[in-house]
Amino acid sequence: MTSLDAALDEYSAYVKTERAYSEHTVAAYAADLGDLIAFSESRGLVDVRDLDLALLRDWLWAATERGAARATIARHAASARGFTAWLARRGLAEHDAGARLRAPRPARTLPRVVSQSALEDAIRRLEVPAAQSEPIAERDVAIVELLYASALRVSELVGLELGDVDRERRTVRVMGKGSKERVVPYGAPAARAIDRYLEHARPLISAAAAASANASGTGPPRPGSAVFLGARGGRMGVRSVHRLVAAMLAEIPGTGPSGPHALRHTAATHLLDGGADLRAVQEFLGHASLGTTQIYTHVSAERLKQSYRTAHPRA
């Protein structure tokens, strides 16, 4: 007999170590499956052998009754299928109870894309304080330029080490999802911003943080080899980058998410608009599946339709 709780602990360790899933993904799986276990226990079912297709369907139906979105239901189903498949492979269950579990497809909305002119205007606004040699402003310009130039995920950006940046070749080495490494290029505007930040702003941010810490008696921070530093001298966090980009995009008309991922969407769409090959964009973004990249072809097509409706006399 193996309890559901014990199985979940072992499964979480499996997806983290052997599958190399990110902490965020592991936490999402654990939350979904924790909800499944709580639902099972409410019915007096605590053993992995108690899981069957009917129970899984009832669990999804209960989530639907609570008003869960289609995307949430679909994620619940995917988490359950991964768990039950692993139970069967490990021999903890006689069969894969979730093999035939289906859920409604999540509604797929087109990602937000910022026009080239609007993005250039936003970056110019960031450049105003940076032109006065303000270190934090110089850092912010470098962040935005690199996010757009290389279509990085925000986790990839904050995880950059100094040795990952090849300023001569204008490339950055990033560790993507599933611990997959890739090297992506960046252009001249990003190169100028990064050089200015690394040569001028970063040393000043580190020195100011050390002086402040010494004055307060807390001891100097340890910036290590992180590329982007926060105001206190440590590695910059995801939330700080999100606030920066959201504030910048708030001044640009449009709907949809306004965080760093909007710049990744924008970069991918602009590449396709410019004639880049879909598979090249897939490699650039670090997508495991070409199907994930294809969403940007729909974005490009929709942008073409909008331009047509606006400009064509017989639209």
C-alpha positions in Angstrom: 0.0 0.0 0.0 1.3 3.4 -1.0 -0.4 6.5 0.2 -1.2 9.3 -2.2 0.8 11.8 -0.1 3.9 9.6 -0.2 3.5 9.1 -3.9 3.2 12.8 -4.6 6.4 13.5 -2.6 8.3 10.9 -4.6 6.8 12.2 -7.9 7.7 15.8 -7.1 11.3 14.7 -6.5 11.2 12.8 -9.8 10.1 15.7 -12.0 12.6 18.0 -10.3 15.7 15.9 -10.5 15.2 13.4 -13.4 13.0 15.6 -15.6 14.8 18.8 -14.6 11.6 20.8 -14.4 11.8 24.3 -13.0 10.8 25.0 -9.4 7.8 26.9 -10.8 6.6 23.9 -12.8 7.2 21.5 -9.9 5.2 23.8 -7.6 2.3 24.0 -10.1 2.2 20.1 -10.4 2.3 19.8 -6.6 -0.6 22.3 -6.2 -2.8 20.5 -8.8 -2.1 17.1 -7.5 -2.5 18.2 -3.9 -6.0 19.3 -4.8 -6.6 15.9 -6.3 -5.4 14.2 -3.2 -7.6 16.4 -1.0 -10.6 15.6 -3.2 -9.8 11.8 -3.0 -9.4 12.0 0.8 -12.8 13.7 1.1 -14.2 10.5 -0.3 -12.2 8.3 2.0 -9.7 7.3 -0.7 -6.0 7.5 0.4 -4.2 4.8 -1.6 -2.7 5.2 -5.1 -4.7 2.1 -6.1 -7.9 4.1 -5.4 -7.3 6.4 -8.3 -9.5 5.5 -11.3 -10.9 7.3 -14.3 -14.2 8.0 -12.7 -12.6 9.7 -9.7 -10.4 11.8 -11.9 -13.4 12.9 -14.0 -15.4 13.8 -10.8 -12.4 15.8 -9.7 -12.4 17.9 -12.9 -16.1 18.3 -12.8 -15.9 19.6 -9.2 -13.3 22.2 -10.3 -15.6 23.2 -13.2 -18.5 23.6 -10.7 -16.3 25.9 -8.6 -15.9 28.1 -11.7 -12.4 27.2 -12.7 -11.3 28.4 -16.1 -10.9 26.1 -19.0 -7.1 26.6 -18.9 -7.1 25.6 -15.3 -9.1 22.4 -16.0 -6.8 21.5 -18.8 -3.7 22.0 -16.6 -5.3 19.8 -13.9 -5.9 17.1 -16.4 -2.3 17.3 -17.7 -1.0 17.1 -14.2 -3.1 14.1 -13.4 -2.1 12.3 -16.6 1.6 12.8 -15.8 1.1 11.5 -12.3 -0.9 8.4 -13.2 1.4 7.5 -16.0 4.4 7.6 -13.6 2.5 5.5 -11.0 1.9 2.8 -13.7 5.6 2.9 -14.8 6.8 2.6 -11.2 4.5 -0.4 -10.6 2.6 1.5 -7.9 -0.6 1.2 -9.8 -1.9 -1.7 -12.0 -2.8 0.5 -14.9 -2.7 4.2 -16.0 -5.9 5.6 -14.6 -5.6 8.9 -16.4 -4.7 7.6 -19.9 -8.2 8.4 -21.2 -8.7 11.5 -19.2 -9.7 14.4 -21.4 -10.4 18.1 -20.6 -11.6 21.0 -22.7 -8.9 22.7 -24.7 -7.9 26.0 -23.1 -9.0 29.1 -25.0 -6.0 30.4 -26.8 -5.7 34.1 -26.9 -3.2 35.9 -29.1 -0.3 37.4 -27.1 0.2 41.1 -26.9 2.5 42.6 -29.5 3.9 46.1 -29.3 4.5 48.0 -32.5 8.1 48.8 -33.4 7.5 52.5 -33.3 5.7 52.4 -29.9 8.5 50.3 -28.5 11.2 52.6 -29.8 9.3 55.6 -28.2 9.2 53.7 -24.9 12.9 53.0 -25.0 13.7 56.6 -25.8 11.8 57.6 -22.7 13.9 55.3 -20.6 17.0 56.8 -22.3 16.4 60.2 -20.9 17.6 59.5 -17.3 20.2 57.1 -18.7 21.7 59.9 -20.7 22.4 61.6 -17.4 24.5 58.6 -16.4 22.1 57.4 -13.8 23.2 53.8 -13.1 19.8 52.3 -12.4 18.4 53.9 -15.6 21.3 52.6 -17.6 20.6 49.1 -16.2 16.9 49.4 -17.1 17.7 50.3 -20.7 20.1 47.4 -21.0 17.4 45.0 -19.6 14.7 46.2 -22.0 17.0 46.2 -25.0 18.2 42.7 -24.2 14.7 41.3 -23.6 13.6 42.5 -26.9 16.8 41.8 -28.9 17.1 38.2 -27.7 13.5 37.3 -26.8 14.6 36.0 -23.4 12.3 34.7 -20.7 12.6 36.8 -17.6 14.0 33.9 -15.7 16.7 33.5 -18.3 17.5 37.2 -18.0 17.9 37.3 -14.2 19.9 34.1 -14.3 22.6 35.5 -16.6 26.1 35.4 -15.3 28.9 37.7 -16.5 30.6 34.8 -18.3 27.4 34.1 -20.3 27.7 37.4 -22.2 30.0 37.4 -25.2 30.3 41.1 -26.0 32.7 40.5 -28.9 30.3 38.1 -30.7 27.2 39.8 -29.3 25.6 36.7 -27.9 24.3 35.5 -24.6 24.2 31.9 -23.3 21.0 31.1 -21.5 19.6 28.1 -19.6 16.1 27.6 -20.7 13.2 25.3 -19.7 14.2 21.7 -18.9 17.8 22.9 -18.4 18.3 23.3 -22.1 21.1 25.6 -23.0 21.1 27.8 -26.1 23.1 30.8 -27.4 21.2 33.7 -28.8 22.4 36.9 -30.5 21.6 40.5 -29.8 22.0 43.6 -32.0 23.8 46.9 -32.0 21.4 48.9 -29.8 21.4 46.2 -27.1 25.2 46.0 -27.4 25.6 49.7 -26.7 23.3 49.5 -23.7 24.9 46.4 -22.3 28.4 47.8 -22.7 27.5 51.0 -21.0 25.8 49.2 -18.2 28.7 46.7 -17.6 31.4 49.3 -17.8 29.8 52.2 -15.9 26.5 51.4 -14.2 27.1 48.0 -12.7 30.3 48.9 -10.8 28.5 52.0 -9.4 25.4 50.0 -8.3 27.7 47.5 -6.6 29.8 50.2 -4.9 26.8 52.2 -3.7 25.1 49.1 -2.3 28.3 48.1 -0.5 28.7 51.6 1.0 25.1 51.6 2.2 25.5 48.2 3.8 28.7 49.1 5.5 27.1 52.3 6.8 24.1 50.4 8.3 26.4 47.7 9.7 24.7 44.9 7.8 27.8 43.9 5.9 28.4 44.2 2.2 26.1 42.4 -0.2 27.4 39.6 -2.5 26.7 40.5 -6.1 28.7 37.5 -7.3 28.8 37.2 -11.1 25.2 38.1 -11.7 24.8 40.4 -14.7 21.9 42.4 -13.5 22.0 43.8 -10.0 19.3 45.2 -7.9 19.6 48.5 -6.0 20.9 46.6 -3.0 23.7 45.0 -4.9 22.3 41.5 -5.2 21.0 39.6 -8.2 18.0 41.3 -9.6 14.7 39.4 -9.2 11.9 38.5 -11.5 9.4 40.7 -9.8 11.7 43.8 -10.2 12.0 43.2 -13.9 8.3 42.6 -14.3 7.6 46.0 -12.6 10.1 47.8 -14.8 8.5 46.4 -18.1 5.0 46.8 -16.9 5.5 50.4 -16.0 7.1 51.0 -19.5 4.3 49.3 -21.3 1.6 51.0 -19.3 2.1 54.1 -21.4 1.6 52.2 -24.6 -2.1 51.7 -25.8 -3.1 48.0 -26.1 -4.6 45.2 -24.1 -3.2 41.9 -22.8 -0.3 41.0 -20.5 2.2 43.8 -19.9 5.1 42.0 -18.3 8.5 40.9 -19.8 6.8 38.1 -21.8 5.2 40.8 -24.0 8.6 41.8 -25.2 9.4 38.1 -26.0 6.1 37.9 -27.9 6.9 41.1 -29.7 10.4 40.0 -30.7 9.1 36.7 -32.1 6.4 38.4 -34.1 8.7 41.1 -35.5 11.1 38.3 -36.6 8.3 36.6 -38.5 7.1 39.9 -39.9 10.6 40.5 -41.2 10.7 37.1 -43.0 12.5 34.9 -40.5 12.0 31.1 -40.9 9.6 29.6 -38.4 12.1 26.9 -37.3 14.8 29.5 -36.9 12.4 31.4 -34.6 11.7 28.2 -32.7 15.4 27.7 -32.0 15.8 31.4 -31.1 13.0 31.2 -28.6 14.1 27.8 -27.2 10.7 26.1 -27.8 10.7 22.3 -27.6 7.7 22.1 -30.0 7.2 23.9 -33.3 3.5 24.1 -32.4 4.3 26.5 -29.6 6.1 28.8 -32.0 3.2 28.7 -34.5 1.1 31.0 -32.4 3.2 33.8 -33.7 2.2 33.1 -37.3 -1.4 33.7 -36.2 -0.3 37.0 -34.6 1.4 38.1 -37.8 -1.7 37.1 -39.9 -3.9 39.1 -37.6 -1.7 42.1 -37.8 -1.8 41.8 -41.6 -5.6 41.7 -41.5 -5.8 44.8 -39.3 -3.5 46.7 -41.6 -5.6 45.6 -44.5 -8.8 46.8 -42.9 -7.3 50.1 -42.0 -5.5 50.8 -45.3 -7.4 49.1 -48.2 -10.2 51.1 -49.8 -12.4 48.1 -50.3 -11.7 46.5 -46.9 
